[in-house]
Amino acid sequence: MTDAPSFKTLGEKLERLDAPIRMWRESRDRAFAAAFGPKQGKLSNLMARLPQAANAAGALGPGPRDEAFAVFDEICDLYARSDAPRCAIIRGVVHEREARVLLEEYVGYASRLLKQGGRPEWLERGIAAISIDDQRRDYRDWLMSLGDLYVSAHAAHLDPSPVLKRMAVRSNPERHRAAPTATRDALNNFEDSAYFATSISPQLR
């Protein structure tokens, strides 16, 4: 199968997941809201209700997460062997679809597999997903996810540096409002960042 039909097929798979993911998220939101109750009151009381509300949402299960993760496996593999212009198209397609909200969880999934002795391709898939995510939700969570993946790779006796550099070339060179720096720069300079020095490096000793 050539890249072009693969890309088209993956886009169609993402599109088919739109409705199931949307319905699952809406059901979770309703369950959370019903269990949480009114949003007025003392902060301590509101915080005390969070675990119950989170459990109510979690009781609905993982939804179509497994199906989305299977598509992400293919997308990240394609991303890793594509050039920068094609990667920009892939990012655009993913961010048009509901599955985009599961990218952060997918990175965590890749990180856990690495820590459990998973195959080296999970490092590449995880950093590809980091690149695709492009810090669109919360750059602090994005940075922490990248850090966790880095530590997991180190625990699996893998060197993340070459993969970081390779994926940086494929990443967005433009900074958007949600992020302090462009994803390309963030990946290129991750190992020289203050966050790496204070939060990641101590875990590697």
CYANA upper distance limits for C-alpha pairs under 8 A (distance plus 0.5 A):
  1 MET  CA      5 PRO  CA      7.37
  1 MET  CA      6 SER  CA      7.07
  2 THR  CA      6 SER  CA      6.74
  3 ASP  CA      7 PHE  CA      6.47
  3 ASP  CA     78 LEU  CA      8.12
  4 ALA  CA      8 LYS  CA      6.86
  5 PRO  CA      9 THR  CA      6.49
  6 SER  CA     10 LEU  CA      6.64
  7 PHE  CA     11 GLY  CA      6.75
  7 PHE  CA     78 LEU  CA      8.33
  8 LYS  CA     12 GLU  CA      6.85
  9 THR  CA     13 LYS  CA      6.77
 10 LEU  CA     14 LEU  CA      6.77
 10 LEU  CA     71 VAL  CA      7.38
 10 LEU  CA     74 GLU  CA      8.04
 10 LEU  CA     75 ILE  CA      7.36
 11 GLY  CA     15 GLU  CA      6.74
 11 GLY  CA     93 VAL  CA      7.40
 11 GLY  CA     94 VAL  CA      8.35
 12 GLU  CA     16 ARG  CA      6.79
 13 LYS  CA     17 LEU  CA      7.10
 13 LYS  CA     71 VAL  CA      7.56
 14 LEU  CA     18 ASP  CA      7.22
 14 LEU  CA     68 ALA  CA      8.00
 14 LEU  CA     71 VAL  CA      7.75
 14 LEU  CA     94 VAL  CA      8.03
 14 LEU  CA     97 ARG  CA      7.03
 14 LEU  CA     98 GLU  CA      8.44
 14 LEU  CA     99 ALA  CA      7.29
 15 GLU  CA     97 ARG  CA      7.03
 16 ARG  CA     20 PRO  CA      8.42
 17 LEU  CA     21 ILE  CA      6.50
 17 LEU  CA     64 PRO  CA      8.04
 17 LEU  CA     68 ALA  CA      7.67
 17 LEU  CA     98 GLU  CA      7.78
 17 LEU  CA     99 ALA  CA      7.49
 18 ASP  CA     22 ARG  CA      6.54
 18 ASP  CA     97 ARG  CA      6.72
 18 ASP  CA     98 GLU  CA      5.59
 18 ASP  CA     99 ALA  CA      7.37
 19 ALA  CA     23 MET  CA      6.56
 20 PRO  CA     24 TRP  CA      6.58
 20 PRO  CA     63 GLY  CA      8.26
 20 PRO  CA     64 PRO  CA      7.10
 21 ILE  CA     25 ARG  CA      6.56
 21 ILE  CA     63 GLY  CA      7.63
 21 ILE  CA     64 PRO  CA      6.73
 21 ILE  CA     98 GLU  CA      6.82
 21 ILE  CA     99 ALA  CA      7.44
 22 ARG  CA     26 GLU  CA      6.61
 22 ARG  CA     98 GLU  CA      7.14
 23 MET  CA     27 SER  CA      6.61
 24 TRP  CA     28 ARG  CA      6.71
 24 TRP  CA     63 GLY  CA      6.46
 24 TRP  CA     64 PRO  CA      8.30
 25 ARG  CA     29 ASP  CA      6.61
 26 GLU  CA     30 ARG  CA      6.68
 27 SER  CA     31 ALA  CA      6.66
 27 SER  CA     57 ALA  CA      8.35
 27 SER  CA     60 LEU  CA      8.32
 28 ARG  CA     32 PHE  CA      6.54
 28 ARG  CA     56 ALA  CA      8.33
 28 ARG  CA     57 ALA  CA      5.13
 28 ARG  CA     58 GLY  CA      7.85
 28 ARG  CA     60 LEU  CA      7.22
 29 ASP  CA     33 ALA  CA      6.58
 29 ASP  CA     57 ALA  CA      7.42
 30 ARG  CA     34 ALA  CA      6.55
 31 ALA  CA     35 ALA  CA      6.69
 31 ALA  CA     53 ALA  CA      7.81
 31 ALA  CA     56 ALA  CA      6.26
 31 ALA  CA     57 ALA  CA      5.78
 32 PHE  CA     36 PHE  CA      6.43
 32 PHE  CA     53 ALA  CA      5.17
 32 PHE  CA     54 ALA  CA      6.65
 32 PHE  CA     56 ALA  CA      6.40
 32 PHE  CA     57 ALA  CA      5.62
 33 ALA  CA     37 GLY  CA      6.50
 33 ALA  CA     53 ALA  CA      7.58
 34 ALA  CA     53 ALA  CA      8.19
 35 ALA  CA     49 ARG  CA      8.49
 35 ALA  CA     52 GLN  CA      7.12
 35 ALA  CA     53 ALA  CA      5.27
 35 ALA  CA     56 ALA  CA      7.06
 36 PHE  CA     46 LEU  CA      8.46
 36 PHE  CA     49 ARG  CA      6.32
 36 PHE  CA     50 LEU  CA      7.14
 36 PHE  CA     52 GLN  CA      7.71
 36 PHE  CA     53 ALA  CA      5.51
 39 LYS  CA     46 LEU  CA      7.63
 40 GLN  CA     46 LEU  CA      8.32
 41 GLY  CA     45 ASN  CA      7.28
 41 GLY  CA     46 LEU  CA      7.22
 42 LYS  CA     46 LEU  CA      6.82
 43 LEU  CA     47 MET  CA      6.56
 44 SER  CA     48 ALA  CA      6.67
 45 ASN  CA     49 ARG  CA      7.05
 46 LEU  CA     50 LEU  CA      7.25
 49 ARG  CA     53 ALA  CA      6.86
 50 LEU  CA     54 ALA  CA      6.48
 51 PRO  CA     55 ASN  CA      6.56
 52 GLN  CA     56 ALA  CA      6.77
 53 ALA  CA     57 ALA  CA      6.88
 54 ALA  CA     58 GLY  CA      6.53
 55 ASN  CA     59 ALA  CA      6.49
 56 ALA  CA     60 LEU  CA      7.84
 58 GLY  CA     62 PRO  CA      8.18
 62 PRO  CA     66 ASP  CA      8.20
 64 PRO  CA     68 ALA  CA      6.77
 65 ARG  CA     69 PHE  CA      6.53
 65 ARG  CA    102 LEU  CA      7.92
 66 ASP  CA     70 ALA  CA      6.70
 67 GLU  CA     71 VAL  CA      7.00
 68 ALA  CA     72 PHE  CA      6.68
 68 ALA  CA     99 ALA  CA      6.90
 68 ALA  CA    102 LEU  CA      8.20
 69 PHE  CA     73 ASP  CA      6.70
 69 PHE  CA    106 TYR  CA      6.88
 70 ALA  CA     74 GLU  CA      7.33
 71 VAL  CA     75 ILE  CA      6.66
 72 PHE  CA     76 CYS  CA      6.30
 72 PHE  CA    106 TYR  CA      8.30
 72 PHE  CA    129 ALA  CA      8.34
 73 ASP  CA     77 ASP  CA      6.75
 73 ASP  CA    125 ARG  CA      7.32
 74 GLU  CA     78 LEU  CA      6.70
 75 ILE  CA     79 TYR  CA      6.50
 75 ILE  CA     90 ILE  CA      8.47
 76 CYS  CA     80 ALA  CA      6.59
 76 CYS  CA    124 GLU  CA      8.37
 76 CYS  CA    125 ARG  CA      5.70
 76 CYS  CA    126 GLY  CA      8.42
 76 CYS  CA    128 ALA  CA      5.99
 76 CYS  CA    129 ALA  CA      6.79
 77 ASP  CA     81 ARG  CA      7.20
 77 ASP  CA    125 ARG  CA      6.99
 78 LEU  CA     82 SER  CA      6.70
 79 TYR  CA     83 ASP  CA      8.43
 79 TYR  CA     86 ARG  CA      8.34
 79 TYR  CA     87 CYS  CA      6.25
 79 TYR  CA     90 ILE  CA      7.71
 79 TYR  CA    128 ALA  CA      7.21
 80 ALA  CA    124 GLU  CA      7.82
 80 ALA  CA    125 ARG  CA      8.23
 80 ALA  CA    128 ALA  CA      7.02
 80 ALA  CA    167 MET  CA      7.68
 82 SER  CA     86 ARG  CA      6.43
 82 SER  CA     87 CYS  CA      6.62
 82 SER  CA    170 ARG  CA      8.44
 83 ASP  CA     87 CYS  CA      6.66
 83 ASP  CA    170 ARG  CA      7.00
 84 ALA  CA     88 ALA  CA      6.75
 84 ALA  CA    169 VAL  CA      7.24
 84 ALA  CA    170 ARG  CA      4.95
 84 ALA  CA    171 SER  CA      7.51
 85 PRO  CA     89 ILE  CA      7.10
 85 PRO  CA    170 ARG  CA      8.43
 86 ARG  CA     90 ILE  CA      6.80
 87 CYS  CA     91 ARG  CA      6.68
 87 CYS  CA    170 ARG  CA      6.58
 87 CYS  CA    171 SER  CA      7.84
 88 ALA  CA     92 GLY  CA      6.78
 88 ALA  CA    170 ARG  CA      8.24
 88 ALA  CA    171 SER  CA      7.96
 88 ALA  CA    172 ASN  CA      7.50
 89 ILE  CA     93 VAL  CA      6.74
 90 ILE  CA     94 VAL  CA      6.70
 90 ILE  CA    132 ILE  CA      8.21
 91 ARG  CA     95 HIS  CA      6.64
 91 ARG  CA    132 ILE  CA      5.67
 91 ARG  CA    133 ASP  CA      8.03
 92 GLY  CA     96 GLU  CA      6.89
 93 VAL  CA     97 ARG  CA      7.40
 94 VAL  CA     99 ALA  CA      7.62
 94 VAL  CA    100 ARG  CA      6.38
 94 VAL  CA    132 ILE  CA      8.26
 95 HIS  CA     99 ALA  CA      8.44
 95 HIS  CA    100 ARG  CA      5.97
 95 HIS  CA    133 ASP  CA      8.48
 96 GLU  CA    100 ARG  CA      8.15
 99 ALA  CA    103 LEU  CA      7.70
100 ARG  CA    133 ASP  CA      7.91
102 LEU  CA    106 TYR  CA      6.67
103 LEU  CA    107 VAL  CA      6.84
103 LEU  CA    129 ALA  CA      6.90
103 LEU  CA    130 ILE  CA      8.23
103 LEU  CA    133 ASP  CA      6.84
104 GLU  CA    108 GLY  CA      6.98
104 GLU  CA    129 ALA  CA      8.42
104 GLU  CA    130 ILE  CA      8.18
104 GLU  CA    133 ASP  CA      8.00
104 GLU  CA    142 TRP  CA      7.86
104 GLU  CA    145 SER  CA      7.75
105 GLU  CA    109 TYR  CA      6.64
106 TYR  CA    110 ALA  CA      6.71
106 TYR  CA    126 GLY  CA      7.92
106 TYR  CA    129 ALA  CA      7.99
107 VAL  CA    111 SER  CA      6.65
107 VAL  CA    126 GLY  CA      5.48
107 VAL  CA    127 ILE  CA      8.10
107 VAL  CA    129 ALA  CA      6.87
107 VAL  CA    130 ILE  CA      7.38
107 VAL  CA    145 SER  CA      7.25
107 VAL  CA    146 LEU  CA      8.47
107 VAL  CA    149 LEU  CA      7.87
108 GLY  CA    112 ARG  CA      6.69
108 GLY  CA    145 SER  CA      7.18
108 GLY  CA    148 ASP  CA      8.28
108 GLY  CA    149 LEU  CA      7.85
109 TYR  CA    113 LEU  CA      6.81
110 ALA  CA    114 LEU  CA      6.74
110 ALA  CA    122 TRP  CA      5.93
110 ALA  CA    123 LEU  CA      7.47
110 ALA  CA    125 ARG  CA      7.71
110 ALA  CA    126 GLY  CA      5.97
110 ALA  CA    149 LEU  CA      8.01
111 SER  CA    115 LYS  CA      6.76
111 SER  CA    122 TRP  CA      7.99
111 SER  CA    123 LEU  CA      7.96
111 SER  CA    126 GLY  CA      7.53
111 SER  CA    148 ASP  CA      7.20
111 SER  CA    149 LEU  CA      5.28
111 SER  CA    152 SER  CA      6.26
111 SER  CA    153 ALA  CA      8.06
112 ARG  CA    116 GLN  CA      6.71
112 ARG  CA    152 SER  CA      7.75
113 LEU  CA    117 GLY  CA      6.93
113 LEU  CA    118 GLY  CA      5.36
113 LEU  CA    119 ARG  CA      8.42
113 LEU  CA    122 TRP  CA      7.68
114 LEU  CA    118 GLY  CA      4.95
114 LEU  CA    119 ARG  CA      7.30
114 LEU  CA    120 PRO  CA      7.85
114 LEU  CA    122 TRP  CA      6.86
114 LEU  CA    123 LEU  CA      7.52
114 LEU  CA    152 SER  CA      6.25
114 LEU  CA    153 ALA  CA      6.59
114 LEU  CA    156 ALA  CA      6.74
115 LYS  CA    152 SER  CA      5.35
115 LYS  CA    153 ALA  CA      7.46
115 LYS  CA    155 ALA  CA      6.77
115 LYS  CA    156 ALA  CA      6.56
116 GLN  CA    156 ALA  CA      8.42
117 GLY  CA    156 ALA  CA      6.51
118 GLY  CA    122 TRP  CA      7.39
118 GLY  CA    156 ALA  CA      8.46
120 PRO  CA    124 GLU  CA      7.74
120 PRO  CA    158 LEU  CA      7.84
121 GLU  CA    125 ARG  CA      6.59
122 TRP  CA    126 GLY  CA      6.33
123 LEU  CA    127 ILE  CA      6.75
123 LEU  CA    149 LEU  CA      7.80
123 LEU  CA    153 ALA  CA      7.04
123 LEU  CA    160 PRO  CA      7.83
123 LEU  CA    163 VAL  CA      8.27
124 GLU  CA    128 ALA  CA      6.46
124 GLU  CA    163 VAL  CA      6.82
125 ARG  CA    129 ALA  CA      6.63
126 GLY  CA    130 ILE  CA      6.75
126 GLY  CA    149 LEU  CA      7.62
127 ILE  CA    131 SER  CA      6.65
127 ILE  CA    146 LEU  CA      7.84
127 ILE  CA    149 LEU  CA      8.38
127 ILE  CA    163 VAL  CA      7.92
127 ILE  CA    164 LEU  CA      7.45
127 ILE  CA    167 MET  CA      7.40
128 ALA  CA    132 ILE  CA      6.66
128 ALA  CA    167 MET  CA      6.85
129 ALA  CA    133 ASP  CA      6.45
130 ILE  CA    134 ASP  CA      6.97
130 ILE  CA    135 GLN  CA      8.32
130 ILE  CA    142 TRP  CA      7.76
130 ILE  CA    146 LEU  CA      7.42
131 SER  CA    167 MET  CA      7.35
131 SER  CA    168 ALA  CA      7.93
131 SER  CA    170 ARG  CA      8.18
131 SER  CA    171 SER  CA      5.99
131 SER  CA    172 ASN  CA      8.12
131 SER  CA    183 THR  CA      7.27
131 SER  CA    184 ARG  CA      8.45
132 ILE  CA    171 SER  CA      7.85
133 ASP  CA    137 ARG  CA      8.49
134 ASP  CA    171 SER  CA      8.12
134 ASP  CA    172 ASN  CA      7.51
134 ASP  CA    183 THR  CA      6.32
135 GLN  CA    139 TYR  CA      5.24
135 GLN  CA    142 TRP  CA      6.26
135 GLN  CA    178 ALA  CA      7.39
135 GLN  CA    179 ALA  CA      6.63
135 GLN  CA    183 THR  CA      7.56
136 ARG  CA    178 ALA  CA      6.66
136 ARG  CA    179 ALA  CA      7.98
137 ARG  CA    142 TRP  CA      8.34
137 ARG  CA    178 ALA  CA      7.76
138 ASP  CA    142 TRP  CA      6.66
138 ASP  CA    178 ALA  CA      7.36
138 ASP  CA    179 ALA  CA      8.17
139 TYR  CA    143 LEU  CA      6.49
139 TYR  CA    178 ALA  CA      7.38
139 TYR  CA    179 ALA  CA      6.14
139 TYR  CA    180 PRO  CA      8.37
140 ARG  CA    144 MET  CA      6.75
141 ASP  CA    145 SER  CA      6.60
142 TRP  CA    146 LEU  CA      6.77
143 LEU  CA    147 GLY  CA      6.67
144 MET  CA    148 ASP  CA      6.64
145 SER  CA    149 LEU  CA      6.71
146 LEU  CA    150 TYR  CA      6.65
147 GLY  CA    151 VAL  CA      6.75
147 GLY  CA    196 PHE  CA      7.97
147 GLY  CA    200 ILE  CA      6.80
148 ASP  CA    152 SER  CA      6.65
149 LEU  CA    153 ALA  CA      6.65
150 TYR  CA    154 HIS  CA      6.79
150 TYR  CA    160 PRO  CA      6.79
151 VAL  CA    155 ALA  CA      6.71
151 VAL  CA    200 ILE  CA      7.50
151 VAL  CA    203 GLN  CA      7.60
151 VAL  CA    204 LEU  CA      7.45
152 SER  CA    156 ALA  CA      6.78
153 ALA  CA    157 HIS  CA      6.85
153 ALA  CA    158 LEU  CA      5.62
153 ALA  CA    159 ASP  CA      7.29
153 ALA  CA    160 PRO  CA      6.98
154 HIS  CA    158 LEU  CA      5.84
154 HIS  CA    159 ASP  CA      6.92
154 HIS  CA    160 PRO  CA      7.95
154 HIS  CA    204 LEU  CA      7.61
159 ASP  CA    163 VAL  CA      8.47
160 PRO  CA    164 LEU  CA      6.58
161 SER  CA    165 LYS  CA      6.84
162 PRO  CA    166 ARG  CA      6.59
163 VAL  CA    167 MET  CA      6.51
164 LEU  CA    168 ALA  CA      6.43
164 LEU  CA    187 LEU  CA      6.37
164 LEU  CA    188 ASN  CA      7.11
165 LYS  CA    169 VAL  CA      7.11
165 LYS  CA    187 LEU  CA      7.46
165 LYS  CA    188 ASN  CA      6.21
166 ARG  CA    170 ARG  CA      7.59
167 MET  CA    171 SER  CA      6.75
167 MET  CA    184 ARG  CA      8.50
167 MET  CA    187 LEU  CA      8.16
168 ALA  CA    183 THR  CA      7.81
168 ALA  CA    184 ARG  CA      5.10
168 ALA  CA    185 ASP  CA      7.65
168 ALA  CA    187 LEU  CA      5.89
168 ALA  CA    188 ASN  CA      6.26
169 VAL  CA    184 ARG  CA      7.00
170 ARG  CA    184 ARG  CA      7.99
171 SER  CA    183 THR  CA      6.54
171 SER  CA    184 ARG  CA      5.36
172 ASN  CA    182 ALA  CA      6.95
172 ASN  CA    183 THR  CA      6.11
172 ASN  CA    184 ARG  CA      6.03
173 PRO  CA    182 ALA  CA      6.04
173 PRO  CA    183 THR  CA      7.04
173 PRO  CA    184 ARG  CA      5.66
173 PRO  CA    185 ASP  CA      7.66
174 GLU  CA    182 ALA  CA      5.65
174 GLU  CA    183 THR  CA      8.06
174 GLU  CA    184 ARG  CA      8.41
175 ARG  CA    179 ALA  CA      6.95
175 ARG  CA    180 PRO  CA      7.61
175 ARG  CA    181 THR  CA      5.90
175 ARG  CA    182 ALA  CA      4.47
175 ARG  CA    183 THR  CA      7.61
176 HIS  CA    180 PRO  CA      8.39
176 HIS  CA    181 THR  CA      8.36
176 HIS  CA    182 ALA  CA      7.59
181 THR  CA    185 ASP  CA      7.07
181 THR  CA    186 ALA  CA      6.78
182 ALA  CA    186 ALA  CA      6.65
183 THR  CA    187 LEU  CA      6.58
184 ARG  CA    188 ASN  CA      6.68
185 ASP  CA    189 ASN  CA      6.42
186 ALA  CA    190 PHE  CA      6.09
189 ASN  CA    193 SER  CA      6.70
190 PHE  CA    196 PHE  CA      7.10
191 GLU  CA    196 PHE  CA      6.24
191 GLU  CA    197 ALA  CA      8.17
192 ASP  CA    196 PHE  CA      7.23
192 ASP  CA    197 ALA  CA      7.79
193 SER  CA    197 ALA  CA      6.94
194 ALA  CA    198 THR  CA      6.67
195 TYR  CA    199 SER  CA      6.09
195 TYR  CA    200 ILE  CA      7.55
196 PHE  CA    200 ILE  CA      5.19
196 PHE  CA    201 SER  CA      6.34
197 ALA  CA    201 SER  CA      5.76
197 ALA  CA    202 PRO  CA      7.95
198 THR  CA    202 PRO  CA      7.41
199 SER  CA    203 GLN  CA      7.82
200 ILE  CA    204 LEU  CA      7.36
201 SER  CA    205 ARG  CA      7.62
